[in-house]
Amino acid sequence: MKCKVITNNAKLLEADALKTFDIDEVIYMDTLDIIEVMKTVRNYIHKGHKLLTHPLSGSVKPVETPFKSVAISVDPATLDMQSLSIIGDAILMAEKFKRNENRALTIPESILDDFRLIDYDLIRSGLEGINNF
């Protein structure tokens, strides 16, 4: 199934392994704020796109990683209320974690690379699930 991926993870722009998936477009956002990524996903859902991967996949809390990749449908259709509910809940959860987190986000580049890899593996796994559906 063709999809779009909205991400702030530059690793997806260079990842040859993703070429095996039917990705129509990677929408890259140059930000370390996953809430901005999720709000962009929400904007696409309002236009009629449907979530294909969960915005809170994996066991990493939203405040613990600065990277998020989410797959959505390529072609807009009617507003999918389930997708809207899921992304809305994900945004609220991320905002709640952010409010409760007191430390500043100062992560060394080597650790950021690890978080990029975790996000990459999560979206790759989600895309494999889409292809097997």
Backbone bond lengths (Angstrom), bond angles and torsions (degrees), N, CA, C in turn:
res aa  C-N    CA-C-N  psi(-1)  N-CA   C-N-CA  omega(-1)  CA-C   N-CA-C  phi
1 M - - - 1.441 - - 1.527 108.98 -
2 K 1.315 116.10 130.59 1.470 120.67 177.49 1.528 109.88 -67.99
3 C 1.343 115.03 146.22 1.457 119.12 178.51 1.516 110.52 -150.39
4 K 1.336 114.63 166.13 1.459 123.23 169.24 1.513 105.95 -108.93
5 V 1.326 116.89 148.18 1.459 120.81 174.96 1.525 107.71 -120.82
6 I 1.319 115.49 125.01 1.464 121.59 175.31 1.524 106.18 -102.48
7 T 1.336 116.46 126.69 1.458 119.73 -172.57 1.521 112.03 -152.76
8 N 1.308 115.20 158.61 1.464 121.44 168.07 1.529 109.51 -116.50
9 N 1.323 116.22 16.74 1.456 123.43 -178.00 1.531 109.30 -102.05
10 A 1.329 116.50 106.01 1.470 121.25 -178.32 1.522 112.10 -63.38
11 K 1.312 117.78 -19.71 1.469 120.62 178.85 1.526 110.94 -59.91
12 L 1.310 117.56 -29.00 1.462 119.97 179.24 1.525 112.47 -70.73
13 L 1.318 116.58 -22.39 1.462 119.88 178.20 1.522 111.65 -75.40
14 E 1.324 116.92 -25.48 1.459 121.48 -176.85 1.518 112.81 -106.31
15 A 1.315 118.12 -2.82 1.459 121.74 -170.34 1.524 112.15 -80.57
16 D 1.326 115.82 107.78 1.461 120.94 176.76 1.524 112.03 -64.56
17 A 1.328 116.38 -30.95 1.465 119.83 -178.09 1.524 111.74 -62.40
18 L 1.318 117.95 -28.37 1.460 120.43 -179.94 1.526 111.76 -72.72
19 K 1.315 117.23 -15.36 1.466 120.13 -179.94 1.526 112.00 -66.59
20 T 1.335 117.10 -15.39 1.460 120.06 177.55 1.534 111.60 -77.94
21 F 1.324 116.53 -9.89 1.461 121.15 179.58 1.519 110.05 -99.73
22 D 1.309 115.82 159.76 1.458 122.00 -176.67 1.534 109.66 -90.27
23 I 1.345 115.52 67.74 1.458 120.92 -178.59 1.523 108.73 -92.47
24 D 1.311 115.71 119.66 1.452 121.65 179.83 1.525 111.01 -74.97
25 E 1.343 115.88 -37.48 1.464 120.41 -175.25 1.524 109.46 -160.38
26 V 1.329 116.00 140.61 1.455 121.83 169.12 1.525 106.45 -106.97
27 I 1.313 115.91 118.09 1.459 121.92 179.08 1.522 106.32 -96.90
28 Y 1.326 115.40 103.49 1.458 121.02 -174.52 1.524 110.35 -95.03
29 M 1.322 115.28 131.10 1.464 122.00 177.69 1.520 107.78 -115.36
30 D 1.290 116.99 124.12 1.461 122.14 -178.75 1.520 109.57 -86.52
31 T 1.345 115.79 75.09 1.459 122.17 -179.05 1.519 108.69 -148.79
32 L 1.306 117.41 154.34 1.458 120.89 174.32 1.530 111.02 -103.39
33 D 1.312 117.54 15.37 1.459 122.09 -178.43 1.524 109.69 -105.48
34 I 1.342 116.38 107.88 1.466 118.10 -177.50 1.524 112.06 -70.31
35 I 1.329 117.37 -20.63 1.463 119.35 176.77 1.527 109.66 -65.55
36 E 1.325 117.71 -38.41 1.468 120.79 175.67 1.525 110.95 -62.10
37 V 1.324 116.71 -40.14 1.467 120.74 178.07 1.525 109.23 -62.37
38 M 1.340 116.35 -47.47 1.468 119.68 -179.07 1.527 111.95 -64.11
39 K 1.318 117.77 -36.61 1.465 119.97 177.94 1.532 110.98 -67.60
40 T 1.318 117.06 -33.28 1.462 120.37 175.02 1.525 109.96 -66.22
41 V 1.336 116.23 -42.53 1.473 120.31 175.40 1.526 109.37 -58.46
42 R 1.328 116.96 -44.79 1.467 121.14 179.27 1.533 110.76 -58.98
43 N 1.329 117.42 -40.48 1.467 120.59 178.56 1.520 111.17 -61.25
44 Y 1.335 117.00 -40.23 1.470 120.45 177.03 1.526 110.70 -66.75
45 I 1.315 117.79 -37.94 1.467 120.79 178.13 1.529 109.94 -63.66
46 H 1.327 117.00 -39.60 1.465 120.25 176.82 1.529 111.13 -60.95
47 K 1.328 117.08 -27.49 1.469 121.12 178.53 1.524 112.12 -83.17
48 G 1.350 117.37 -4.56 1.463 120.46 176.55 1.520 114.70 111.49
49 H 1.318 118.47 2.88 1.459 120.16 176.24 1.525 108.94 -78.23
50 K 1.323 116.60 157.60 1.456 122.31 -176.51 1.531 109.57 -118.05
51 L 1.327 116.45 141.26 1.461 120.64 174.85 1.519 109.84 -65.45
52 L 1.336 115.97 134.64 1.458 120.37 174.88 1.523 111.60 -112.88
53 T 1.338 117.04 -21.48 1.468 121.48 173.03 1.524 107.48 -128.95
54 H 1.320 115.60 153.34 1.462 119.78 -177.16 1.526 110.21 -77.32
55 P 1.333 118.17 135.79 1.468 120.94 -178.26 1.528 114.03 -69.92
56 L 1.333 118.17 -13.50 1.462 121.11 177.90 1.529 110.55 -118.33
57 S 1.319 116.53 40.11 1.461 120.22 -179.98 1.524 110.58 -67.40
58 G 1.316 115.48 152.14 1.459 120.59 179.98 1.517 110.93 84.10
59 S 1.301 115.69 176.08 1.466 120.15 -177.86 1.526 111.90 -104.15
60 V 1.329 116.95 15.45 1.459 121.52 179.44 1.526 107.82 -89.65
61 K 1.328 116.52 123.35 1.463 120.66 179.63 1.523 110.01 -67.93
62 P 1.333 117.59 149.75 1.464 120.81 -177.44 1.524 114.49 -55.08
63 V 1.324 117.87 -30.08 1.453 119.78 -178.07 1.535 111.52 -83.52
64 E 1.320 117.09 -11.66 1.459 121.23 -176.24 1.520 113.30 -89.23
65 T 1.302 117.65 -10.71 1.466 120.20 179.13 1.526 109.51 -140.53
66 P 1.312 116.95 142.16 1.463 119.23 177.99 1.535 113.23 -91.35
67 F 1.345 118.54 2.59 1.467 120.63 -174.34 1.514 111.97 -116.48
68 K 1.337 114.93 139.56 1.453 121.41 178.74 1.520 109.26 -148.68
69 S 1.319 115.09 133.63 1.464 122.61 175.45 1.520 107.96 -127.88
70 V 1.333 116.09 133.12 1.462 121.76 -177.58 1.520 108.26 -134.83
71 A 1.341 116.60 133.02 1.467 121.63 177.01 1.524 109.24 -95.52
72 I 1.329 114.33 137.76 1.462 121.54 176.79 1.523 108.69 -130.99
73 S 1.318 115.67 166.21 1.466 120.65 177.62 1.529 110.46 -66.63
74 V 1.305 115.44 154.73 1.468 120.89 -179.32 1.517 110.95 -76.76
75 D 1.313 116.24 -50.82 1.461 120.87 -173.47 1.528 111.05 -96.78
76 P 1.318 116.96 129.25 1.463 119.31 176.36 1.523 110.53 -70.58
77 A 1.314 115.19 148.82 1.465 121.99 175.74 1.529 106.21 -135.63
78 T 1.301 116.95 -138.47 1.464 119.56 176.52 1.528 108.84 -81.58
79 L 1.305 115.91 159.12 1.453 121.49 -179.77 1.528 109.73 -60.74
80 D 1.331 116.21 123.22 1.464 122.27 179.32 1.528 108.15 -92.71
81 M 1.311 116.29 107.02 1.466 121.03 -174.51 1.528 112.28 -66.02
82 Q 1.326 117.56 -32.23 1.459 119.60 178.46 1.539 110.19 -66.51
83 S 1.330 117.45 -43.70 1.464 121.02 176.97 1.523 110.41 -61.33
84 L 1.331 116.26 -42.41 1.463 120.84 -179.97 1.530 111.20 -63.53
85 S 1.317 116.83 -40.91 1.458 121.22 178.45 1.533 111.22 -65.47
86 I 1.328 116.95 -43.63 1.469 120.89 -178.79 1.525 110.71 -64.00
87 I 1.329 117.74 -47.04 1.468 119.67 -177.97 1.527 110.13 -69.20
88 G 1.323 117.20 -35.80 1.466 119.90 177.26 1.522 111.30 -62.46
89 D 1.326 116.62 -45.03 1.464 120.90 177.76 1.529 111.15 -64.03
90 A 1.323 117.07 -38.48 1.474 121.06 179.55 1.528 110.78 -64.54
91 I 1.322 116.56 -41.28 1.468 120.48 178.32 1.527 110.07 -64.01
92 L 1.323 116.65 -45.95 1.466 119.84 178.35 1.522 111.47 -59.75
93 M 1.323 117.45 -42.27 1.457 121.78 179.09 1.528 110.54 -63.53
94 A 1.322 116.99 -45.36 1.474 120.85 -179.85 1.529 110.44 -63.39
95 E 1.329 116.76 -41.94 1.464 120.06 178.69 1.526 111.12 -65.14
96 K 1.331 117.40 -38.66 1.459 121.50 178.30 1.529 110.25 -62.85
97 F 1.329 116.88 -46.73 1.462 120.23 178.68 1.522 110.95 -62.51
98 K 1.334 116.31 -39.04 1.467 120.21 -178.93 1.528 111.13 -65.62
99 R 1.339 116.74 -41.26 1.464 121.26 178.30 1.516 111.79 -62.87
100 N 1.323 116.42 -38.22 1.457 121.18 -176.28 1.526 112.84 -83.10
101 E 1.305 117.42 -5.54 1.469 121.65 -178.70 1.523 108.62 -95.64
102 N 1.314 116.87 121.58 1.458 121.13 -176.30 1.522 114.00 -96.02
103 R 1.315 117.62 -23.29 1.464 118.85 -175.74 1.528 111.33 -80.70
104 A 1.305 114.57 149.02 1.467 120.09 177.64 1.522 108.95 -75.64
105 L 1.313 116.00 149.84 1.454 121.22 -179.82 1.529 109.72 -84.78
106 T 1.311 115.51 89.71 1.460 121.40 175.79 1.525 107.01 -122.23
107 I 1.303 114.98 93.80 1.459 121.30 -175.04 1.523 108.52 -113.15
108 P 1.337 117.29 130.11 1.469 119.94 177.43 1.529 111.17 -61.86
109 E 1.324 116.28 151.19 1.464 122.09 -177.42 1.533 112.19 -56.27
110 S 1.315 117.82 -37.39 1.471 120.35 -179.91 1.533 111.10 -63.06
111 I 1.318 116.71 -36.16 1.464 120.72 177.66 1.529 109.94 -74.18
112 L 1.332 117.11 -37.31 1.470 120.14 175.29 1.524 110.58 -58.88
113 D 1.337 116.99 -39.35 1.466 120.41 176.87 1.526 111.03 -60.79
114 D 1.328 116.66 -38.90 1.468 120.19 177.07 1.528 110.67 -63.68
115 F 1.328 116.70 -43.37 1.464 120.02 178.34 1.526 111.55 -65.42
116 R 1.336 117.43 -36.07 1.478 120.32 175.87 1.524 109.97 -60.67
117 L 1.329 115.79 -43.39 1.464 120.71 -179.34 1.530 111.20 -65.14
118 I 1.328 117.41 -41.31 1.466 120.44 178.54 1.525 110.03 -61.21
119 D 1.334 117.23 -47.77 1.466 120.89 179.33 1.527 110.69 -62.38
120 Y 1.323 116.41 -41.93 1.471 121.27 178.35 1.534 110.64 -59.35
121 D 1.333 116.33 -46.18 1.466 119.81 179.44 1.527 111.64 -63.87
122 L 1.335 116.74 -38.44 1.466 120.01 179.23 1.525 111.44 -65.34
123 I 1.325 117.87 -45.16 1.466 119.16 -178.70 1.525 110.30 -70.47
124 R 1.320 117.38 -35.78 1.468 120.06 177.34 1.535 110.00 -62.11
125 S 1.326 116.50 -42.91 1.460 120.71 177.71 1.534 110.77 -62.81
126 G 1.329 116.57 -42.07 1.458 120.48 177.32 1.519 112.33 -63.06
127 L 1.323 116.48 -40.37 1.465 121.00 178.91 1.527 110.89 -67.00
128 E 1.329 116.55 -36.16 1.471 119.41 175.34 1.513 110.21 -62.31
129 G 1.340 116.80 -39.46 1.458 120.89 177.50 1.524 111.97 -63.89
130 I 1.339 116.20 -39.51 1.466 120.66 177.68 1.518 110.15 -63.27
131 N 1.332 116.55 -44.23 1.471 120.40 -178.61 1.516 112.31 -66.26
132 N 1.335 117.39 -28.58 1.466 120.93 179.82 1.512 112.66 -87.44
133 F 1.328 117.62 -4.05 1.457 121.77 -176.44 1.497 111.24 -79.43
